[in-house]
Amino acid sequence: MHMATYKEIQTDVYQACGKSIQTCWIAHVKELVGLPLRPAANRISSDKREKPCPEWARPIIEDSMRKLGML
């Protein structure tokens, strides 16, 4: 299984639907689907998300992850 970079996912989503997504949304979706996360240096709290992924973006990010071989 290939672990795409956040930049690859962002680029794929933008090319597929013209939407810009935040890396914190990608991390939230990874957490929701059970993929491993690395600790982020800029994370304020390990048990709370400042910017959770909006509902409209989750299926788009998951589609990109499938296309890139992560799911």
N, C-alpha and C positions, 0 to 999 in steps of 0.2 A: 504494500500500500504506500503510495506516494503522499507525503505530507507537503501540500502546496504552501507557499509562503502567503502571508497576509496580502502582500502586494500583488501576487498572482490572482488571488481571489478578488481583490478590489478591481483589478484590470479586467478580469473576466466578467464581473457583474456590470461594470461600466460599458463594456463592449456589447453585452447581451441586452441591456435595457436602458442604458444611458443614465443610470443612477450612481451617485457617489455614496459609498458606505464607509463607516468608521471602523477602525481596527478593533475598538472595544466591542462593537456589535459582533464581529467575527469571533472574538474570544467568548462572548456570551453564548453564541450558537454552538461553538465547540463544547462548551461546558454542558449545554442542554442535551447534546447528542452523545455525551460520554467520551469525547476525545480528550487526550491529555493536554494540559496547559503548562506552560513554563511560567515561573514567577515574573511578573512585570515590575520593573524598577520604579515605574511611576504609579503603581497601584496604591491608592490611599488606604483602602480597607480590604482585607482578604475575604470578608464575609458579606460585603455589600457592593453592589454595582452602582456607580455614579450615573452611567449612561447605559441602561440595558437596551438590548436590541428591540426596535419597534416591531410590532406584529407584521407589518407589511413587508419588512426586509427579511424576516426569517426564511420564508420559502425560497426567496431569490438566492440567499446565501447558501442554503442547503442544496439547491440545484447546482450552483457553481461548485460546491464541494464534491458532489456526485460526479460532475463532468470532469473534475480534476483528479478523481480517484481517491478522495479522502473518505467517502461513505460508500 
